[in-house]
Amino acid sequence: MRQAWRVADVRAAERALMATLPEGTLMRRAAAGLARRCAVLLGDTGGVYGARVLLLVGSGDNGGDTLYAGAALARRGAQVRALLLSPERVHLAGLAALRSAGGRTVRDVPDRADLVLDGIVGIGASGGLRPAAAAIVAQGRDLRGRSGSRATAVAVDVPSGVAVDTGDVPGEAVTADVTVTFGCLKPAHVVGPAAARCGQVELVDIGLGPVLHDEPAVRVPDAQDVARWWPRPGVTSDKYTRGVIGIATGSAKFPGAAILSVGGALAGPTGMVRYAGSAYEDVVRAHPSVVAVPRVGEAGRVQAWVCGSGLGTDEEARTTLRSVLATSLPVVLDADALTLLIDGQHADDLRRDAPLVVTPHDGEFRRLAGEPPGPDRVGAAAKLAAWINGVVLLKGDRTIVATPSGEIWANPTGTSALATAGSGDVLAGLLGSLLAGGLPAELAAVAAAYVHGMAGRRAAAEGPVTAPQVAAALGPVLADLL
């Protein structure tokens, strides 16, 4: 598991650590780690010696980190040139170190470079790049190196121009191939459009770990986490003790939604799937192992319910939703179930003690919350989770999972290939199966999003993606994962 902290928490930890160290220690640690990573990158294109390195240097500590790293590369024989965007506020000691090592300053972007370091602004900045800086960054993107390939762009701590605490990109910003960050990850590395600007994120340990006392802003699962959480049958398990999931999705008009959500559930850890709805005949034809009936009241005992996908919004659909919410079981609400919630008729039905998970995309979120997620997707998801007293899985390239207590997870496996009709139905079914298998709601949501993303990637490797292909890829993905 990886964790990301907000700027205020990072600053507090840095102050606490600096109080115990000689002045300048943290900057030297950061610069040394940055220089090492740059040397590795240059090794892929002919080595450090003779390489052309361009530093885009702003003011403050971020510029200082960049200058000291440039000095280290210059000492190894690189031709290092620094373009100072704020000469009057440059880090003087860092500039002196660069010049002493043989580096020099330039007034304009040179014709060639093998590597460009973005040290324009750090984690304390706000807003997009100023026009002059944006123009320089644009020029830097066109530079070519000794191998003829495009210069590698390395962001120092964060790509300049991104909103560090929210992951938003409010204006012009750097797009990096690699981001070298110091001490800990920040939200911009893992959520929102900023995460896509970071490229590969490398973390340099500067000793912040012991003084980062507050809870992280965002948690990011890895494969080991998901494999550890995933329910597995024991030697004495049977189909009932593994859990039974109830699926109330689809309709005579939209049977595909039922078939897809059941397909997602069948890939999960439960031992039985019970379907309740007017598409029951279509479901049994597609999935003969499923026990299917026309109504929720006839389904029999289950451990969790999934409701919504393709359900419609007529009175029959409303009755189905009300029946599911009347149980004392964990419930996943998706698609049409979310639409039915908007008119307020089910407000009393939502006052329940059992776990609730909603899975909106941005449009559904806007209707539920009364406003779009906006630039702070993490904050928006957390606010909605507290309001409904349930877990919110806000779909997107970096899907966010928020709990009523304010715990936030960001899914790292998302792909635009999943932006296809029916993909969310598969996700809802898989999520419900994890709930019925006994996983807590927040971990079920995180694990389902992770595996669903991997299935989307696997399907995309074979060509254009459809929801049935995503459902079919779940089994192979889980075989590899577990």
C-alpha positions, 0 to 999 in steps of 0.5 A: 500500500502506498499513501499520500499526504497533503501539503500542510502535513508534509510541511509540518513533518519537514519542520519537525525533521529539520529541527533535528538536523543541520541546516540544508540536510533535507535539500541535500538528501532530495538533490542527491536522490534526484541526481541518482534517478536522472543518472539512471535515465541518462544511462539509457541514452548513452550515459551521464558523461557528455549528456545535455541537461537543461534545468528549468529553475524557479524560486525557493527550495524546489529550484534549490533541489534542481540546482544541487541535482544539476551540480551533481550531474555536472560533476559527472561530466554532463553539460548542465545549463540552467534557465532561471525563471525568477533570477532575482529569487533564485536559490543562491547557494544552489546556483553557486554549487552549479557554477562551481561544478561547471554548470552555467546559466542560459537566457533561452531554451537551447537547441538540444537536450537529453533531459529536462528538469522541471524545477519551476514550482514546488508543492507550495504553488497554486494555479497553473503555469504563468504564460512565460513559464508555459511558453518555456515548457512548450519549447522544452517539449520539442527538444531532442537529444543525442539519440534523436529521441525526445528529451526526457522530462523529469518533474521535481517533486510535482509537475509544475502547474498541478494542484497538489492537494486535489490532483486538479490541473487548473491551467497550463502544466508540465507533463513529465515522463518521470516525477521524483518526489521527496519524503512521501507521495502527495495527492497529485501523484495518485488522483485526478488529471494531475496523476496522469501528468506525473508519468512514473513516480519515484519516491526519494526517502529523506527521512520524513516517515517517522514524523508523518504522524497524521492520517494520509489524505489518500491510500493507494492499494497494491496487488498484495493488498488486494490478494490479502483481502480477497476471500478464499474458500477453506477446506470445509467451505460450501456454496452457502458458507462462501456467501450468496449474492443477490442481484436485482438488476436489469429488466425485460427491456434491458436484460444485458445489464442483468447478464453483465452484473451477474457475470461480474458476481460470478467472478467474485468469491461467493459460492452462489448467485441468486438473481431477482428480476424480470430478466430472469429467463435471459439470465439463466440462459446466459448463466445456467448456474444462477438461481433466478426468480422474478422478484426480490421477495422470492430470491431466498437467503442472500448475504448482500444485494446489488441493485440498479443496473438496467432496472429502469425507473418505473414503479416496478423498479421503485418497488425492487429498490425499496425491497432491497433497501428494506433488508438488513443486508449490505447493498450496492446501488448502481445506475438506475437505483441512483436515479431513483434516489434523486427525487427523495422518495427513498430518503427514509429507506437510506436510514439503515445500519447495514453497509451501503455502497453507491457507484456513481459516475460524474453525471450520477454524482452531480444528480445525487450531490446537487453539484458535480465533483469539481476540481477536488474529487477526493473532497467531493466523494468524502462529502457525499459519503458522510451525507449518505453514511455510506461508501462512495465509489466515484468512477473515473480514470482514477476511481475514488473510494470514500468512506463516511469517516473520511478515509480515501482510497485511489485506484491505480489500475484504471484505464480509459478502455473501461469507458464502455457501455456495461462496464459499470454493471460488471463492476457492481456485480463483482463488488456485491460478491465481495460484500457477500463474501464478508469483506468490509464495504470499503475494502470490497469497493477498493478491491473490486475497482482494482481487479476491474481495472486490471480486467479492463487493461487485459481486455484492451491488450487484445483490441477494442474493449466491450463489457463482456470482454471485461467480465471474461477477463476477470477470471484470468486476472484473479488467477494471476493475482491470487 
